[in-house]
Amino acid sequence: AWRVLFEQSPNGILLGDSHGNIIYTNNAAGTILGYTPEELIAMRFHDLVLPDIKWQVDINIKKLLDGETLISEVYNVRKDRSRRFVQLHETRVILPDGNYGIMVVSTDITRAKQAEEALVESMGKYQVLVERSNDGILYTKNGILTYGNPRIMEMLSVSNEDFIGKPLHIFLHPTERERISRKLEHGRIVLNEPSIFE
């Protein structure tokens, strides 16, 4: 019955002995790693990681055999030498022969990781644009200033310390406060009109 459950799992599942030798795998693990089940069963957990962290596998095996459960995110090396970023849930199990073994449940999170990295890169580029903008750009939360780019500091002749954490309205000309407050309902405003400030 457990084999049916394992085979129907969308996650890769590997069972290994106390030395890290793979003794069982499901089809999903083969799909993630690019190996056939027969190939995986002839391998060790050590063969699936980058060379510079093979030593970590032995440390993790010891922790697992001592009863710890491990959750980690690592790169696995596929048969074609490409990498897949996976989340591993590893735990100790009792094998049919009565000895301790290790069960690894692997979820391929490569696409999510790539999206995360692209977002970080995009945010970095956005930050550079904001910092170098000729327009004054500021952010607020509930009317309190949380960020100002160098141009807004220059326009107001204030330092970062005298700006961040202060209410926006103290920097606005009285006739502009209501109009600007409406624009700031979205939390951000680009200011290129020095006349709106006091």
C-alpha positions as semicolon CSV with decimal commas, in nm:
position;residue;x (nm);y (nm);z (nm)
1;A;0,000;0,000;0,000
2;W;0,282;0,244;0,081
3;R;0,431;0,190;-0,263
4;V;0,105;0,302;-0,426
5;L;0,102;0,617;-0,213
6;F;0,465;0,689;-0,296
7;E;0,411;0,638;-0,669
8;Q;0,110;0,870;-0,674
9;S;0,294;1,146;-0,489
10;P;0,380;1,451;-0,703
11;N;0,690;1,492;-0,484
12;G;1,009;1,300;-0,531
13;I;1,060;1,035;-0,263
14;L;1,387;0,858;-0,193
15;L;1,454;0,595;0,072
16;G;1,810;0,535;0,177
17;D;1,995;0,316;0,422
18;S;2,205;0,444;0,711
19;H;2,503;0,496;0,476
20;G;2,312;0,708;0,224
21;N;2,270;0,433;-0,034
22;I;1,942;0,483;-0,222
23;I;1,726;0,172;-0,194
24;Y;1,393;0,300;-0,327
25;T;1,268;0,588;-0,541
26;N;0,940;0,691;-0,695
27;N;0,885;0,812;-1,051
28;A;0,856;1,178;-0,945
29;A;1,212;1,171;-0,805
30;G;1,333;1,037;-1,137
31;T;1,153;1,315;-1,321
32;I;1,304;1,583;-1,099
33;L;1,655;1,439;-1,121
34;G;1,655;1,304;-1,477
35;Y;1,747;0,947;-1,378
36;T;1,559;0,622;-1,415
37;P;1,463;0,447;-1,089
38;E;1,720;0,179;-1,168
39;E;1,994;0,438;-1,201
40;L;1,897;0,609;-0,875
41;I;1,896;0,282;-0,682
42;A;2,260;0,233;-0,785
43;M;2,351;0,575;-0,636
44;R;2,398;0,745;-0,299
45;F;2,249;1,070;-0,169
46;H;2,600;1,211;-0,201
47;D;2,581;1,176;-0,580
48;L;2,291;1,421;-0,604
49;V;2,455;1,728;-0,451
50;L;2,723;1,972;-0,562
51;P;3,077;1,843;-0,500
52;D;3,162;2,114;-0,249
53;I;2,882;2,012;-0,010
54;K;2,911;1,632;-0,018
55;W;3,057;1,649;0,335
56;Q;2,727;1,803;0,452
57;V;2,541;1,488;0,347
58;D;2,732;1,280;0,604
59;I;2,658;1,535;0,877
60;N;2,288;1,532;0,784
61;I;2,275;1,151;0,781
62;K;2,414;1,145;1,136
63;K;2,158;1,402;1,252
64;L;1,876;1,209;1,089
65;L;1,982;0,876;1,239
66;D;1,995;1,051;1,578
67;G;1,625;1,136;1,533
68;E;1,631;1,490;1,395
69;T;1,400;1,593;1,113
70;L;1,560;1,825;0,858
71;I;1,400;2,073;0,620
72;S;1,633;2,247;0,376
73;E;1,655;2,405;0,034
74;V;1,945;2,288;-0,182
75;Y;2,055;2,242;-0,540
76;N;2,035;1,885;-0,666
77;V;2,248;1,787;-0,963
78;R;2,058;1,617;-1,244
79;K;2,192;1,346;-1,470
80;D;2,261;1,606;-1,742
81;R;2,460;1,806;-1,480
82;S;2,200;2,084;-1,472
83;R;2,072;2,192;-1,133
84;R;1,731;2,183;-0,974
85;F;1,653;2,383;-0,663
86;V;1,459;2,156;-0,428
87;Q;1,308;2,171;-0,085
88;L;1,391;1,859;0,113
89;H;1,202;1,712;0,406
90;E;1,421;1,442;0,556
91;T;1,339;1,207;0,840
92;R;1,446;0,878;0,995
93;V;1,235;0,571;0,919
94;I;1,248;0,203;1,011
95;L;1,318;-0,012;0,708
96;P;1,160;-0,356;0,652
97;D;1,479;-0,523;0,784
98;G;1,434;-0,339;1,116
99;N;1,727;-0,102;1,066
100;Y;1,706;0,274;1,054
101;G;1,692;0,439;0,716
102;I;1,626;0,783;0,576
103;M;1,326;0,909;0,382
104;V;1,371;1,220;0,169
105;V;1,070;1,397;0,022
106;S;1,180;1,639;-0,249
107;T;0,976;1,926;-0,396
108;D;1,111;2,096;-0,708
109;I;1,101;2,471;-0,637
110;T;1,328;2,573;-0,926
111;R;1,068;2,794;-1,096
112;A;0,976;2,965;-0,771
113;K;1,345;3,025;-0,697
114;Q;1,403;3,167;-1,044
115;A;1,104;3,398;-1,004
116;E;1,235;3,509;-0,664
117;E;1,580;3,581;-0,807
118;A;1,428;3,773;-1,100
119;L;1,220;3,979;-0,856
120;V;1,528;4,062;-0,646
121;E;1,715;4,165;-0,961
122;S;1,421;4,375;-1,078
123;M;1,391;4,542;-0,739
124;G;1,761;4,623;-0,748
125;K;1,725;4,789;-1,087
126;Y;1,420;4,981;-0,964
127;Q;1,613;5,096;-0,657
128;V;1,893;5,231;-0,878
129;L;1,641;5,421;-1,093
130;V;1,473;5,571;-0,786
131;E;1,803;5,668;-0,627
132;R;1,926;5,838;-0,947
133;S;1,598;6,002;-1,045
134;N;1,587;6,376;-1,109
135;D;1,242;6,375;-0,950
136;G;1,186;6,375;-0,577
137;I;1,045;6,036;-0,478
138;L;0,915;5,946;-0,137
139;Y;0,720;5,668;0,030
140;T;0,480;5,696;0,318
141;K;0,285;5,462;0,538
142;N;-0,018;5,607;0,713
143;G;0,113;5,956;0,641
144;I;0,457;5,888;0,792
145;L;0,762;5,913;0,567
146;T;0,940;5,579;0,522
147;Y;1,175;5,662;0,234
148;G;1,303;5,959;0,038
149;N;1,547;5,951;-0,253
150;P;1,847;6,187;-0,267
151;R;1,664;6,433;-0,494
152;I;1,379;6,488;-0,244
153;M;1,636;6,545;0,030
154;E;1,804;6,803;-0,191
155;M;1,472;6,973;-0,274
156;L;1,387;7,003;0,096
157;S;1,741;7,071;0,218
158;V;1,707;6,802;0,485
159;S;1,905;6,498;0,592
160;N;1,770;6,145;0,594
161;E;1,759;6,157;0,975
162;D;1,541;6,471;0,967
163;F;1,306;6,316;0,709
164;I;1,236;5,948;0,779
165;G;0,974;5,887;1,046
166;K;0,826;6,237;1,020
167;P;0,469;6,317;0,909
168;L;0,460;6,418;0,544
169;H;0,231;6,716;0,606
170;I;0,500;6,909;0,796
171;F;0,695;6,940;0,469
172;L;0,397;7,044;0,253
173;H;0,277;7,396;0,178
174;P;-0,062;7,442;0,354
175;T;-0,246;7,496;0,024
176;E;-0,114;7,164;-0,115
177;R;-0,176;6,930;0,180
178;E;-0,520;6,803;0,078
179;R;-0,430;6,749;-0,289
180;I;-0,110;6,561;-0,205
181;S;-0,280;6,354;0,065
182;R;-0,528;6,227;-0,196
183;K;-0,243;6,130;-0,429
184;L;-0,069;5,946;-0,148
185;E;-0,354;5,703;-0,092
186;H;-0,139;5,460;-0,294
187;G;0,161;5,515;-0,066
188;R;0,395;5,666;-0,323
189;I;0,426;5,995;-0,506
190;V;0,674;6,147;-0,749
191;L;0,732;6,512;-0,674
192;N;0,891;6,745;-0,927
193;E;0,721;7,064;-0,813
194;P;0,930;7,235;-0,544
195;S;0,647;7,487;-0,489
196;I;0,434;7,233;-0,304
197;F;0,680;7,230;-0,015
198;E;0,714;7,491;0,253
